Amino acid sequence: MVQEIRIAKRTGFCYGVREAVDKAKESADAGKRTQTLGQVVHNAGVIADLGARGIVSIAELTEAAAGSTVVIRAHGVTPAVRLAAVERGLEVIDGTCSWVIGEQKQLQGLVEEGYTIVLLGTPNHPEVVGLLGFAPDAIVVDDESDWDRIPRKKRMALITQSTQPPWKFERLAAFMVSRAHELKIINSVCPVTIRRQEDTVELARAVELVVVVGGRQSANTKELTRLCEIVGTPAIQVERAGDLTDASVFGAARVVGVTGGTSTPIEDLESVAERILTMAGTGDAAAHAHALAVAALGAAVTPAGRTTSLPSLEPAVSAGAAAPTGAQAPAGSGHGAHAGSHARRGTGRAAASAASTASTTAG
């Protein structure tokens, strides 16, 4: 029976998702008729919570009433969509992740420089659709079976959807070396995605079974499950605590890990941890399930990693400690020390120029 729960470090919403969710909430709380263009996250619980605030998801701008407010989600949109929203008289709140904004700017530069662009990404994924608005002629490839479609050109550039697995990007970069005389590689894999995967692998190596929490359609959540299996640790993927109904799935596991995708609220991880201990824990663990789940979460994240950054729900700053004054990450830290430690909206608009660039020239 389960004796101990461990939650992966640096987990919860990534800061880009948090910003978009919070902007939608702030808009609704201000009395505005608020819609998100597409689901703001691949998480049914979050969508339900937003719906309770009167925030609805729309698939097309034509569904929005004139004068209402539309929130652009973290994935971003094409310039044409943004222009169409303005022309329809909509108030546009930009929730595009600053890292994605950096990708968009990089693509614009590559187009201006005349490169043949290869974009590693999932076709029809919202981020990829948005990126193609800045480079319509980019060649989108995903699985290795697609790669033979990449032509041989003198000057080529490679960029990636931010949530693609780092190993796939590296493998494609190596493949493309023989395809071009000049190859410009822009590593636009999101640092939060990389760290989430690293922390999940570290967790998987230290426990006997991992429960991965996230939307069934979330690509980055599926990747976490795959990585656990590669490590050799059994993994179960669920969307919420209520999906755990059979204690037998934990078998003889005594130490169980919990991790989640970048669109999974950190509170969901606590709920799942408590559910595991309640249904499959030892007598003592089940009796103290809530306290143990809270302790596991506290060991994994700092208070700044909580799900929301709305002022009324900010965690209190201990006496003598400096309150966070901005979202600028320390040099070299990508998105910050903890996934989702972004403090306030408006502080993450700096262009994400951290996507590193390397050029190779074949003889």
NORSUL-V746393 format. One record per pair of residues at least 4 apart in sequence whose C-alpha atoms are under 6 Angstrom apart, sorted by the first residue. I is the first residue (numbers start at 1). J is the second residue. If there is no record, write none. Layout:
i: (I | I)
j: (J | J)
//
This chain:
i: (1 | 1 | 1 | 1 | 1 | 2 | 2 | 2 | 2 | 2 | 2 | 3 | 3 | 3 | 3 | 4 | 5 | 5 | 5 | 6 | 6 | 7 | 7 | 7 | 7 | 7 | 8 | 8 | 8 | 8 | 9 | 9 | 10 | 10 | 10 | 11 | 12 | 12 | 12 | 13 | 13 | 13 | 13 | 13 | 13 | 14 | 14 | 14 | 15 | 15 | 16 | 16 | 17 | 18 | 19 | 20 | 20 | 20 | 25 | 27 | 28 | 28 | 33 | 33 | 34 | 34 | 34 | 35 | 35 | 35 | 35 | 36 | 36 | 36 | 37 | 37 | 37 | 37 | 38 | 38 | 38 | 39 | 40 | 41 | 42 | 42 | 43 | 50 | 51 | 51 | 66 | 66 | 67 | 67 | 68 | 69 | 69 | 69 | 70 | 71 | 72 | 72 | 73 | 73 | 74 | 74 | 74 | 75 | 75 | 75 | 76 | 76 | 77 | 78 | 78 | 85 | 86 | 98 | 98 | 98 | 99 | 102 | 102 | 102 | 104 | 108 | 110 | 115 | 115 | 115 | 116 | 117 | 117 | 117 | 117 | 118 | 118 | 118 | 119 | 119 | 119 | 119 | 120 | 120 | 120 | 120 | 121 | 121 | 122 | 124 | 132 | 141 | 152 | 152 | 153 | 154 | 154 | 155 | 156 | 157 | 157 | 157 | 158 | 159 | 160 | 162 | 162 | 162 | 181 | 181 | 182 | 182 | 183 | 183 | 184 | 184 | 185 | 185 | 186 | 186 | 187 | 187 | 188 | 191 | 192 | 192 | 204 | 204 | 207 | 207 | 207 | 208 | 208 | 208 | 209 | 209 | 209 | 209 | 210 | 210 | 210 | 210 | 211 | 211 | 211 | 211 | 212 | 212 | 212 | 212 | 212 | 213 | 213 | 213 | 213 | 214 | 214 | 214 | 214 | 214 | 215 | 220 | 221 | 228 | 229 | 229 | 241 | 241 | 247 | 247 | 260 | 265 | 266 | 270 | 273 | 274 | 274 | 274 | 276 | 277 | 277 | 277 | 277 | 278 | 278 | 281 | 281 | 282 | 285 | 301 | 304 | 305 | 305 | 309 | 309 | 309 | 326 | 327 | 327 | 327 | 327 | 329 | 329)
j: (252 | 254 | 280 | 281 | 282 | 253 | 254 | 255 | 280 | 281 | 282 | 254 | 281 | 282 | 285 | 255 | 255 | 256 | 257 | 257 | 296 | 257 | 258 | 259 | 296 | 300 | 199 | 200 | 203 | 259 | 300 | 301 | 301 | 338 | 339 | 339 | 264 | 265 | 266 | 18 | 262 | 263 | 264 | 265 | 340 | 262 | 339 | 340 | 340 | 342 | 74 | 97 | 74 | 22 | 345 | 73 | 74 | 95 | 29 | 32 | 32 | 34 | 68 | 69 | 55 | 69 | 70 | 55 | 56 | 57 | 70 | 57 | 70 | 71 | 57 | 58 | 59 | 72 | 57 | 58 | 59 | 57 | 73 | 263 | 215 | 218 | 215 | 55 | 55 | 56 | 89 | 90 | 89 | 90 | 90 | 90 | 91 | 92 | 92 | 93 | 94 | 95 | 95 | 96 | 95 | 96 | 97 | 96 | 126 | 127 | 96 | 130 | 130 | 130 | 133 | 90 | 90 | 349 | 351 | 352 | 352 | 351 | 352 | 353 | 131 | 134 | 115 | 155 | 156 | 157 | 156 | 138 | 156 | 157 | 158 | 138 | 139 | 158 | 139 | 140 | 159 | 160 | 140 | 141 | 142 | 160 | 142 | 161 | 142 | 129 | 136 | 146 | 179 | 180 | 180 | 180 | 181 | 182 | 183 | 183 | 184 | 185 | 185 | 186 | 188 | 188 | 189 | 190 | 361 | 362 | 360 | 361 | 359 | 360 | 358 | 359 | 357 | 358 | 356 | 357 | 355 | 356 | 355 | 334 | 196 | 339 | 228 | 233 | 255 | 256 | 257 | 253 | 255 | 256 | 233 | 234 | 235 | 256 | 235 | 256 | 257 | 258 | 235 | 236 | 237 | 258 | 236 | 237 | 258 | 259 | 260 | 237 | 238 | 239 | 260 | 221 | 239 | 260 | 261 | 264 | 239 | 261 | 261 | 233 | 233 | 234 | 271 | 272 | 279 | 280 | 264 | 307 | 307 | 293 | 293 | 289 | 290 | 293 | 280 | 281 | 285 | 286 | 289 | 286 | 289 | 285 | 286 | 286 | 289 | 305 | 341 | 340 | 341 | 314 | 343 | 344 | 347 | 342 | 343 | 347 | 348 | 335 | 336)
//
